[in-house]
Amino acid sequence: MRQFTAPTSENLSDVLRLIARLTPPLESARGLSPEEAARAIHGALAESRRETVHLLLNTISQHSPQDAEKPQPYLVRLSEQVILESLSAELTQGAINPHEFGKNLRELGKE
């Protein structure tokens, strides 16, 4: 199994914004045709930095959808995973202290 590469605090927000942009085209309630959804997803990926897309794909490869998991809950779970793993990596490296961990977690929850 490959090691997860946690986003740094500098690009974590970019990854979360990309996940947010991917959410609407994947929601069946939006009524988009498969072609429209594919164009929206392609557009979101094309407008993102290569590093951001790579980090998202790395995260997806480490945390695949569970059986019958709908897109919305999966993307929420994916967002939570990337946040926790990124902050945990910073905590382990001493880049943040435990007090900052909670503060950063609350701030990222707003993203």
C-alpha positions as a Markdown table, in Angstrom:
| # | Residue | x | y | z |
|---|---|---|---|---|
| 1 | Met | 0.0 | 0.0 | 0.0 |
| 2 | Arg | 1.3 | 3.4 | -0.9 |
| 3 | Gln | 1.9 | 6.0 | 1.8 |
| 4 | Phe | -0.6 | 8.9 | 1.9 |
| 5 | Thr | 0.9 | 12.2 | 1.2 |
| 6 | Ala | -0.9 | 14.7 | 3.3 |
| 7 | Pro | -1.4 | 18.2 | 1.8 |
| 8 | Thr | 0.5 | 21.0 | 3.5 |
| 9 | Ser | -1.5 | 23.8 | 5.1 |
| 10 | Glu | -0.7 | 25.9 | 2.0 |
| 11 | Asn | -2.5 | 23.6 | -0.4 |
| 12 | Leu | -5.0 | 22.0 | 1.9 |
| 13 | Ser | -7.6 | 24.7 | 1.2 |
| 14 | Asp | -7.1 | 24.2 | -2.6 |
| 15 | Val | -7.8 | 20.5 | -2.2 |
| 16 | Leu | -11.0 | 21.2 | -0.2 |
| 17 | Arg | -12.2 | 23.8 | -2.7 |
| 18 | Leu | -11.7 | 21.2 | -5.5 |
| 19 | Ile | -13.7 | 18.6 | -3.6 |
| 20 | Ala | -16.4 | 21.2 | -3.1 |
| 21 | Arg | -16.4 | 22.0 | -6.8 |
| 22 | Leu | -16.7 | 18.3 | -7.7 |
| 23 | Thr | -19.7 | 17.8 | -5.3 |
| 24 | Pro | -22.5 | 19.4 | -7.3 |
| 25 | Pro | -22.0 | 17.5 | -10.6 |
| 26 | Leu | -21.9 | 14.2 | -8.7 |
| 27 | Glu | -25.2 | 14.9 | -6.9 |
| 28 | Ser | -28.1 | 13.1 | -8.8 |
| 29 | Ala | -30.6 | 15.6 | -7.4 |
| 30 | Arg | -29.0 | 18.3 | -9.6 |
| 31 | Gly | -30.5 | 16.7 | -12.6 |
| 32 | Leu | -27.4 | 16.9 | -14.8 |
| 33 | Ser | -27.0 | 14.6 | -17.6 |
| 34 | Pro | -23.9 | 12.3 | -17.5 |
| 35 | Glu | -22.3 | 14.5 | -20.2 |
| 36 | Glu | -23.0 | 17.7 | -18.3 |
| 37 | Ala | -21.7 | 16.2 | -15.1 |
| 38 | Ala | -18.5 | 15.0 | -16.9 |
| 39 | Arg | -17.9 | 18.4 | -18.4 |
| 40 | Ala | -18.3 | 20.1 | -15.0 |
| 41 | Ile | -15.9 | 17.6 | -13.4 |
| 42 | His | -13.4 | 18.0 | -16.2 |
| 43 | Gly | -13.7 | 21.8 | -16.0 |
| 44 | Ala | -13.1 | 21.8 | -12.2 |
| 45 | Leu | -10.0 | 19.6 | -12.7 |
| 46 | Ala | -8.7 | 21.6 | -15.6 |
| 47 | Glu | -8.9 | 24.9 | -13.6 |
| 48 | Ser | -7.1 | 23.4 | -10.6 |
| 49 | Arg | -3.3 | 23.3 | -10.2 |
| 50 | Arg | -1.7 | 20.0 | -11.2 |
| 51 | Glu | -0.4 | 19.6 | -7.6 |
| 52 | Thr | -4.0 | 20.0 | -6.2 |
| 53 | Val | -5.4 | 17.4 | -8.6 |
| 54 | His | -2.5 | 15.0 | -7.7 |
| 55 | Leu | -3.1 | 15.4 | -4.0 |
| 56 | Leu | -6.8 | 14.7 | -4.5 |
| 57 | Leu | -6.2 | 11.6 | -6.7 |
| 58 | Asn | -3.7 | 10.4 | -4.1 |
| 59 | Thr | -6.3 | 10.8 | -1.4 |
| 60 | Ile | -9.0 | 9.0 | -3.5 |
| 61 | Ser | -6.6 | 6.1 | -4.1 |
| 62 | Gln | -6.1 | 5.7 | -0.3 |
| 63 | His | -9.7 | 6.2 | 0.6 |
| 64 | Ser | -12.0 | 4.7 | -1.9 |
| 65 | Pro | -15.8 | 4.8 | -1.7 |
| 66 | Gln | -17.4 | 2.2 | 0.5 |
| 67 | Asp | -20.0 | -0.2 | -0.9 |
| 68 | Ala | -23.1 | 1.7 | -2.1 |
| 69 | Glu | -21.7 | 4.9 | -0.7 |
| 70 | Lys | -23.3 | 7.9 | -2.4 |
| 71 | Pro | -21.1 | 10.7 | -3.8 |
| 72 | Gln | -22.1 | 13.4 | -1.2 |
| 73 | Pro | -21.3 | 11.3 | 1.9 |
| 74 | Tyr | -18.1 | 10.0 | 0.2 |
| 75 | Leu | -16.8 | 13.5 | -0.6 |
| 76 | Val | -17.6 | 14.6 | 3.0 |
| 77 | Arg | -15.7 | 11.6 | 4.4 |
| 78 | Leu | -12.9 | 12.3 | 1.9 |
| 79 | Ser | -12.7 | 15.9 | 3.1 |
| 80 | Glu | -12.6 | 14.9 | 6.7 |
| 81 | Gln | -9.8 | 12.4 | 6.0 |
| 82 | Val | -7.7 | 14.9 | 4.2 |
| 83 | Ile | -8.1 | 17.5 | 6.9 |
| 84 | Leu | -7.3 | 15.1 | 9.8 |
| 85 | Glu | -4.4 | 13.5 | 8.0 |
| 86 | Ser | -2.9 | 16.9 | 7.1 |
| 87 | Leu | -3.2 | 18.3 | 10.6 |
| 88 | Ser | -1.9 | 15.1 | 12.1 |
| 89 | Ala | 1.1 | 15.2 | 9.9 |
| 90 | Glu | 1.8 | 18.8 | 10.9 |
| 91 | Leu | 1.3 | 17.9 | 14.6 |
| 92 | Thr | 3.7 | 15.0 | 14.3 |
| 93 | Gln | 6.3 | 17.1 | 12.5 |
| 94 | Gly | 6.0 | 19.8 | 15.2 |
| 95 | Ala | 4.7 | 22.4 | 12.8 |
| 96 | Ile | 1.7 | 23.0 | 15.0 |
| 97 | Asn | 1.0 | 22.4 | 18.7 |
| 98 | Pro | -2.0 | 20.6 | 20.1 |
| 99 | His | -3.8 | 23.9 | 20.8 |
| 100 | Glu | -3.3 | 25.0 | 17.2 |
| 101 | Phe | -4.6 | 21.6 | 16.0 |
| 102 | Gly | -8.1 | 22.3 | 17.4 |
| 103 | Lys | -8.1 | 25.9 | 16.2 |
| 104 | Asn | -7.0 | 24.8 | 12.7 |
| 105 | Leu | -9.6 | 22.0 | 12.6 |
| 106 | Arg | -12.3 | 24.5 | 13.4 |
| 107 | Glu | -11.1 | 26.9 | 10.7 |
| 108 | Leu | -10.9 | 24.2 | 8.1 |
| 109 | Gly | -14.4 | 23.1 | 9.0 |
| 110 | Lys | -15.5 | 26.4 | 7.6 |
| 111 | Glu | -13.9 | 25.6 | 4.3 |
